[in-house]
């Protein structure tokens, strides 16, 4: 049994709306007085979990401490009773079964037993079994407020990682598959495939940096200094079971032992000690240097740098990454350590620079103006989609119904493209500042190195 994480529902869920074929079903019999948009996220997620096409006309739909037909109203009643109507409206999770021959009745039974044990004492839960995929899976929609004491769902009640033990115990009880000793430290298949294809990943870049730091260190202090100079935060405390590093620009640490057998705490210490036997061959760690030329002509990079604006900044940054011009032979070994992590983000950077060039955006004001226009288009499309959904609920013939559904599908496609454009604008606003900082730091180092080389040259003569 594979168990996914539990996620919160706070506002409209675009993906749920796109996949649901009947998103307005739970709002048909509303009798209460409140804004139709106030609890839309709650209606969306319940409608998705109860989707008739996936549950075979709602045969595998049950409620715990609530009536499924009016689950939304009952969720809201509890929230209003304890005056907690803001913030997270519900939690949505699912349980997926590895077996393909399990019956829907058994899947629903296990889902109910699981939900009763984890949340049934204090919360209202809608439990459904979806039959529309190769592997059956149960959906859970849990009210964020307890009907017992009005407290939020928190702590171990939403620690989905800990629910694995409950799921494994129930699987064992019914003779289903479960992994008693899961390997939690294994890298994902996606990262493995990228590494096999020769593409850089967060792990491969960290591995390269650690190897370089070890090869240029004779003591643990020198190793720590090298990591710090390359922009890595670290925790190499002797009392720590697993040493970790955090690459610049990331928040999540990497356990060094996950990089391979040569990166455990003891093995790193051994590798550094081995360097002492050949201490004469070990060069102290130093940042990459570039030999300045005596005569300099204007380079492609200098021309791009003069272009200015956001578009010029992105083009110059791509030049420093080694991907402009296209015929230029790339040498990642000489690439500055501040730029190596961005090799993994080339696809995103490419999309962003194409947007800037296509829309002729050079300033922050133009970027935010374009983003505002996209949001206005989204607002108009959403209003049109709402009108069509209301039209579907009226008495119209089959031809008009199908035409309305096709138009809704077309609007959903347009909204998806616009949301992607808005996300690109947000990423550009954030990434451009990081680019400026990286380039400023690199150019400062290069200027210092040029002054040193000039001083050595003058001393020779």
N, C-alpha and C positions, 0 to 999 in steps of 0.2 A: 504494500500500500504506500503510495506517495502522498505526502501531506504538504500542501502549499502554505504560505504565510497567510496571516489574517490582516486585512487592510481596512482602513477606516473610510466612511462615506461622509463627506462634509458638504459637497455641492454637486452640481450636475456631473454625471459620469458619462463622458462622451463615448467611450468604448461600449459601455453597457447599452446606451441608447442605440448605437449603430447595430449591434448584434441582436437586440431584442426585436421581435416581429410584432409585438403588441404592447408597446411601452405605456399606454394610457389605461390599461385594463383596470388597475386598482382604483382609478379615480371615478369610475362610472357610478358608483352608489354612495358618493360622499354626501353626508347630511350636515356636516359641521360647518361653521363659519370661520374661514381663515383664508389667507392669500393663497392662490393656486400655486405660486412659485415657492412658498415658504418651505414646504417639505418635499419639493420635487425630487431631490436626490433619494429620499426614502422610498418614494413611489417607484422611481426608476429601478432601484436595486431589487425591490420586492417583485416587480413585474418581470425583471430578467430572470430571477430565481424561479418564478412560477411559469415561465414561458411555455404555453400549451404545446408548441411544436416540439419542444425538447422533453416534456414530461408526459406526453401522450394524453392530452386533454386533462391535465392536472390529476391524473390517477395517483402519481407518486408525490403528493404534496401534503405535508402535515404540519401542524403547529404545536409548539410546546408553550403552555401558559398563555395561549392566544388562539383566536379563531382566524384561520388563514384568509377567509373571505373578507374580513375587515381588519387584517393585521395592521395596516397603516394607521387606521383610526385608533386602534388600541395602543400602538406604540406612542402616538401623539398624546393620548390621554394620560399616560404615565409621565411623559415629559412635562405636560402642563400642570399636572397634579403637584409635581415637585418644583415647578417653575425653572425648568432646565431645558429650554427649547433651542438654545443657541449651540453653536459648535458642532461637534461630531454627532450625526443623527443615528448612525448604526454602524455595525461592523459586518463585513462580508468575507466569507472564507469558503474553501471547498476541500473535499476529501476525494482523491482519485484512486481507483482500484487498478492494480497491475493486471489482474485476470481479465480475460475477454469473455469467459463463459459464465461469469457470475450473473445471477438473475436480478432483475430490477427490485423484486420483493426483498431479496437478501440485502442488496445495497441500501435500500430505504431503511430496513430494520437496523443495520449497522449504523447508519447515519443518525437515526433517532437515539440509539443507545449511546453513541458518542456524545451527541449534543446534550442529552439528559445528564450525563455524568459531569460534563465540563461546565455547562451554563444553566441547566434546568432548575436548580434550586432558587435562583435569584433573577433570572432574565427571561424575557419572551423571545422565542426563537422560531423562525420559519425554516423547515427542513424539506428540501426537494431532491429528487434524483433525476439527473439529465441523461437522456438516452440517445442523444444526437451525435455522439462520438464513438470511436472504437472502444474506448475504455469508459465504463460508467463512472460517474462522479456525483457526489452529493454536494449541494450548495447549502450554506447556512447564512441567514440574515439575523443578526442579534441586535436587539435594542440596546442602545448605549447607556440607558438609565435603568436601574433595577426597580422592578415593581414592588420589591420587599421594603427597601429602605431609601430609595431615591439616589443611591450612590452610582457614580460612573463605573463602567467596566474598566478595570485597570489591573496592573500587576500580573500575577500568574493567570488571571482570567483571560488575558489576551496575549500571553506568552506562547505563541503558536509553536515555537521550537520545542517547548516542554510537553506539548500535547502528543508528541510522537510516542511516548510511553503508553498513553491511554489507547492510541490507535493500534499500536503493536499488540497490546494485551487483548483487545477485542478481535483483531485479526487471528491471533493464535487460538482464541476460543472457538472461532468458526472455521478453523482450518484453512485460512487464507495466507497468502504470501506476506512475509515481512522480513526485514534484514535486522538480525539481532546485533550485528556489529558494523554499523554504517561507517564508511570512511568520510569524515567531515572535512578533512584537509585537502582532498583531491581537487585539482584545478578543474574548471569546467571544460566540457568538450570544445566549446567555442574558442577558449584560449589555446587549447592544445592544437586545434586545427590551424589557428593563425600562426603559431610557432612553427608547425610543420611546413607551412607555406612560405616561411622565411620572413614573415611580417613581425614587427616589434610589438611586444605586449608590455604591460606594467611589470610583469614578473621577469621577462627576459631583459628588459632595460635595467631593472634592479640587480639582476644576476650579474650583468656585465659591469655595473658600477662596483659591486662588492668584490668581484674578482680583481678589478683594477686596484681597488683600495688595499686588498690583501697583498697583492704582488708588490706594492710599494711601501709596505709597513714591516717593521721589525718588532714592534710592540703593539699592544692593544690600544694604547693612547694614540699612536700614530694612525692606526686603523680608524679610530673614532674621528680624528682630525680630518682624515681624507674624506670620510663620509660627510662630515659637516661642510667641507669646502665644496663638495659636489651638490649641496642643497638637500641632503637627506637628514631628517630627524631620526633618532634611534633610541632604543632602550636596550642596553647591553649590560644590565646589572647582573652581577654574579649570582644574586639570589633569585633571579627570574628563570623560570623553567624554560621558556622559549624566548630567544632574543627576537626583536622586531625592528623594522625600519619603516619610515614613512617617506615616500618620494615627494618632492616639492610639487605642490598643486593638488595633493590628495589628502584626505582625512583618515582613510582606513589604513591601519598598519598591515605590513606583510610579515608573517612569521618566517624567519630565515630557514627553518627546518623544512618548510614546504617547498623550498627551491631545489632540494635534493640532498643526497647523503653528505655532500661536501660542505653543507651550509648549516649543520647543527652547531650548537654552542661549542662542544668539545673539538669538533673537526676544524672550526675556524681558528681556535686557539692553536691547534696543532699545525695548521698551515702557516700561521704567523711565526711560530717557533722554528719551522723548517727554513724560513727565510734567514734566520740568524746563522745557519751553517754556510750560507753563501752571501754573507752580509756585504762583501766587497762588490757583488754584482747588483745589489739592490739600489736603485736610484730613489731618492726621497720624492714623495708625492708633490707634484706641481701641476698647476692648471695648464691646459693646452696653450701653446704659444704659436704664433704665426710670424714667420720671417718677413720683415717689411722689405719691399723693393726700393731700390734707390730712385728709379724713375717710375712714376705712376701716371697712367692714363685713366681717364674717367671710365669706371666700370659700369656694367649693367645695373649693379646694385645701387650705385650712386645716382644713376638716372632715375631708377624707380623711387629712391628715397626723396628726390626732389619733387616728385609728382604730388606728394602731400595728401592730406585727407585720409579718411578711413580706407578708401580703395587703394591708395598708394601705400598705406601702412601694411595692408594685407599682402599686396604684391611684393613689397620689400621683405616681409617676413617669410614668404614662400621662397624668395631668392636665398635667404640665409639658411632655410631648411634644405636647400639643394635641389628644389623642384622647379626653379625657373632659371634660365630657359630650359625647355624640355630636352634639348640635345646635350645639356651639361651632364657630364659624368658624375654621379653621386658618390660621395665618399663619407659615409656616416661615421667612420672612425675619427675623422677630424672635426666632426660636428660638435659644437659647444654643448656641455652637459645640460645647460638650461633649455636647450632646444630639442633634446632627444625624446623627451616625453611627448612632444607635439607630433612626432612621426606617427604615433598611434591615432592621432586625431585628424589625419590628412583629409579623410572623406568629409568630415564636418567643416573643416577650414575651406575646402574646395567649394562646398555648397554655399558657404557664407560669402566668399569672394565673388562667386558668380552672381549672387543676389545684388551685391554692391555694384558690380559692373553693369548688370542688366537694368537696374533702376537708377543708375547714375547718382549714387549716394556718396557724398564726400564728407558730410558733417553730421554731428550728433543730432542736430535739429532736423535734418532731412530724414535721418533714420527713424526718429520718433514720430515724425509726421507720416511717414509711410506705414509705420506700425498702427497709428491711429486710424488711418484709412482702411487698413485690413480689418481692424476690430469693428469699424462701422459696417463694412460689408458683411461680416459675420452676424452682426446684430440684425441686419435686414433679412439675411437668409434664415436665421432662426425664427424670426417673426413669420416669414412665409411658410416655414415648415409647421409651425404651431397652427396656422390657419388651415393647412392641408389636413393635419391630424384631426382637427375639429370637424372638418368636412367629411372625413371618413366615418365618423360616428353618426352621421345623419343618414337618412334613407336615400341612397343613391344606387344606380344600377351598377352591374359588374364592370362594365366598360369604364365608367367614371372612377370606380374604386381602383381598378388596376392602373389607370393613368395617374391618379393621385399618388399611389404607392411608388410608381416609377419616378415621379417627380421628387418625392421625398428621398428616394435612394440617390438621385442625382444631386440634390442639395447636400446630403450627407457627404458625398464625394467632394463637393466644392468646399465644404466646411473643413474636411480633413486637410486639403491643400492649404487653406488659409491659416489653419492652426499651426501647420508646419512652418509657414512663412513667419508667423508671429514668433514662434520659438526661435527661428534663425535670427530675427531682429534682437531678441533678448540675449541670445548667445553672443552676437556681435558686440553689443554694448558691454558685456562682461569681459569677453576675451580680448577686446581691443586694449583695455587698460593693462591686462597682463602682458600683452605683446609689447607695449610701450616700456613697461618696467624691465622686461627681459632684454630688449634691445639696448636700453640705456645702460644696464649693468654690463652687458657684453662689450659695448663700445668703450666704456670706462676702463675695463680690463685691457682692451686692445691698445688704448692710448698709453696706458702705463707701460705695457710691453714695448711699444714703439719707442718710448722715451729711453727705456733701458737699452734697447738695441742701438739707438743713436749714440748714447753715452759710451757704450763699448766700442763702437766704430770710431768715435773721435779719439778715444784713448789709444787705439792702435796707431793712429797717425799723429 
